[in-house]
Amino acid sequence: MDRQRWGRTRTDVQRYRCKGCGRTWSGLTGTAVERIHLRGQFLDTLKDMMGDAPRSCRKLAKALGVSRHTAWRWRMRVLASLPGDSREILGGLVEADETFQRESRKGSREWVRHLRAPQIHPAPPRLRWQDYGRKGPPQAVVRQYQMPLLGIADREGRTALLRMPDTKQPSIEAALLPRIAPDVFLLSDGAPQYGAIAKAAGLGYWMLVAGRRSRITPATYHLNTVNGLHARWKTFRRPFCGPATKNLDGYARWMLARAEGYLPAFRRLLG
């Protein structure tokens, strides 16, 4: 491609132009930093997200001197730039177990639209969580709206946290098998789905009922690693008061990416 310099963008970045087709671009075109005017504050947002104690969007926006909506859009840009399913294969002793996150429709306008025009917008399938009062919703409602996340971990420190539609065997199998080597030894709790999956795939398997070890259980067979992953997830999500279900995948990638630090995340922004 024969290019030439073509002035600078409004954010003072060198612009180039193709002599053949006339298309213009800059070094930030196609990256997460494209069209960001306050690049210093944007990078401060990234540093906060990869720091020890990420702040809420309101607190971060106040510290940066921008609106909370701007801080939220920047955060979503960073989450979109983080790697999705990296397909890193876990091997050896692999622990698998699910944890649950209550469904959240934070940011949804469904009740506002329904109350404004009920003849056009039907009532949502459940009340807002705060509308159930101090006693909370019935247990049947709680069970119906619990979103499962599958935690997978091996003894080399490789982990994955994947959202699933349910805890049925096909859903667990679709999330688990692509992420593990064909010769792993699988450890899980007493849920029968894992034993059936291991038997069908020809994997070694050991069941720890309710995560407990018996007298005949080898010392290396435990679920401490995946339970630690679940504990980190619950601690990580607590300051955000329950991220919206539609953003759970991004928040899970964010938690795992924080282990790598700031620089790898910065390189992905410019990638």
N, C-alpha and C positions, 0 to 999 in steps of 0.2 A: 504494500500500500504506500503510495506516494503522498506524504502529508506535509502540511506547512503550518506554521504558527498562525493563530487566528484570534489574537486578542486574549482577553482574560474574562473569566466569568464574574458575576456580581460578588462572589465570595473570594475573588482574587486568586483563582486557580487558572493555570495556563490552559487555554483552549486550543485545539488542533482542528484542521480541516483537511478532508480528503480531496485532492486535486481532481480525482476522477469523478466521484459521485456528488461532491459538495457537502457530504455529511460532516457535522462538527461534533466534537466530544472533548472531554477532559480526562485527566488521570483518575478522577473519582466517578466517572460515568459507570453506572451499573453496580456500584458498591452501596453499602448501607449509609455511607456518609454523603451521598449525592444529595444536593439541594439543602443541606444543612448549613444554615448561616452562622449559627453560634457553635462552631466546631469545638471550641474550648470547653463549653458547658456540656456538650454532647460527650466528649471524652471523659469529663468528670463523672457523668452518669455511668459510663462503662466502668470506671474505677470503683465507684460506689457499689455497682452490682457485683463486681468480682472481689470486693473487700470482705472483711470479717463479719460486718453487721450491715447488710443492705437496708436502706431506709425505705419507708413507704413513699409513694409518689408525691403525696402532699408535703412531707418533710423534706424530700429531696428538692422539690420545686421551690420551696421557701429558701433553702440554702443556696440554690443556683440563681434565684431571682427570675424565674420563669413561671408560667402558669402550670398547674397540675396536669392540664391536658397535654401540654408540650412534653412534660416529663414522661407522661404515659406513652405518647407516640414514640418518643426516643427509646423507651424501654422495649416496646414492641418491635422496633427496628433491630435492636440488639438481639432479642430472642429469635427473630427470624433469621439472623445471620449465624446463629449457633448451629453446629452440626446436628442433623436429624438422626436417623438411625444409622450409626456408623458401621453397623454390621461387624463389630469387633467380636471375634469368636471366643467364647469362654471355654476353658478346658479343665481337665482334672476333676477335682471334687467341686461340683456345682450345687449351690443351694438355691432353691426357688420357693417363693411363697408370695402370697398376695396381701396387700394392705388396702384400706378403703378410704375414700375421700367423699364427703357428702357433696351431692350435686349443688352447684352454685350457678345462678344465672345473673351474677353481678353485672351491672351495666345494661341488662336487657330492659327494653321499654314495653314489654308485653302487657304488663298490668296497666301502665299508663294508657296505652292504645285501647285496651279493653274498656277501661272506665270512661274514656273520652268518646268512643264509638262502639258500644257493645254489639250493635247490629252488624257491624263489619268485622270486628275482631272478637272471636270467641274467648271465653275465659281460659286462662292457662290451666294445665292439668293439676296443679297444686297451688296452695297459698304460698306467699312468701314466708320464709322460715320465721321471721319475727312475728308474723301474724298468728302463730300458733300459741303465743302467750308464754308465761313462765314455765308451765309444765312441759312445753315442747310438743312436737307432733307425736301422733301414735306410732308405736314401734313398726306397724305395718307400713306406714309411710316412710319411716326412716330406712327400713330394709329395701324398699322399692327404689329409693333414690340414693343409694350408696354406689359410688363409682369405683370399681376395682382397678388397682394398679399392680402389675406383676413385677416383683423385685427379683433380680437374678444376680448372683455374685459367685465368684470363684476365689480360690485362695491366693491368686496372684494380684488381687486388687482390682480386677476388671469387674465392672458392674453395669447394670442396665435397669431402667425403671420405665415400664411401658404401660400405657393405659389400655384397658380392654373393655369391650362392650358388656361382658358378663364373665362369670367364673365357670362356664360350661367347658367341657373338655375340648371341643373344636377351637374355642377362643384361646384357651391356654396353650394348646398345641401350636396354633398359628403364631403366637408371640414367642414361645419358648424355643422350639426346634431350630428356627433359622439362626438363633444366637448362640448355640452350643455345638461343640464338636461331636462327631458321631460316636466317640468312644468315652464320653464322660461318665462319671458316676454321680447320679442325681440324688440329692438329699432334699426331702420335703416333709411337711407335716402329714397328718392323717387323712387329708383329702384324697378320695379314691381316684380323682382325675389324673393325678401325677403318676400313680402306679400304673394305670392303664396306658398312659402316654409312654412311659419307660418300657413297658412290656412290648408295645407295638413297634417302638423304634429300636428295640434290642439294646437298651441302655441298662447299666447296672443301677440298682435303686435300693435305697434304704429309707424306711418310713420312721419318723420320730413323731409319735402320737402327741399332738398338742405341743410339739417342739421339745418334748422331754426325752432325756436319755435314760435307758434302763441299765441294769448291771451288766448286760451282755453287749451293750452298745460300745463300739470302739471309741476311744477318746477323740479321734479326729472327726467323728461324725457328729455334727451339731449344726444349728441354724443361727449361730451368733453373728456371722458376717452379714447375712441378709436381714436379720433383725436390726443390726446396726444401721444398715442402709435405710430401713423403714423409719428408724428413730431420727436419723439425720433429715429425712424428708419432712417429718412432722415438725421438727424444730425449725427447719428452714421456712416452711409455709406459714408458721404461726404469726409472724409480724404482718402478713398480708391479709389476715382475716378471711382466709378461704378464697384462693384465686378462682376465677370463673372456670367452669368445666371445659369450655372451649379452648382455654389457654393452658390446661394442665400439662400437655405435652411440652409446651415451651418452658414452663416453670421447671419441669423435671430435667430438661436439657440444661437449663440454667444452673440448677443445683449441681449436676455432674460436671459442668464446665468450670465451675468455681474451683475445683480441685486442680485444674491446669494453671490457673492464674490469669493475670491481666494480659500479658503479651500475646499468647495464642488467640485470645478473643479479639484483640486489636488487629491481628493479622487477618482474621476472618472478616472483619469489617471492611478491610481494604481489598479482600480477595474477590 
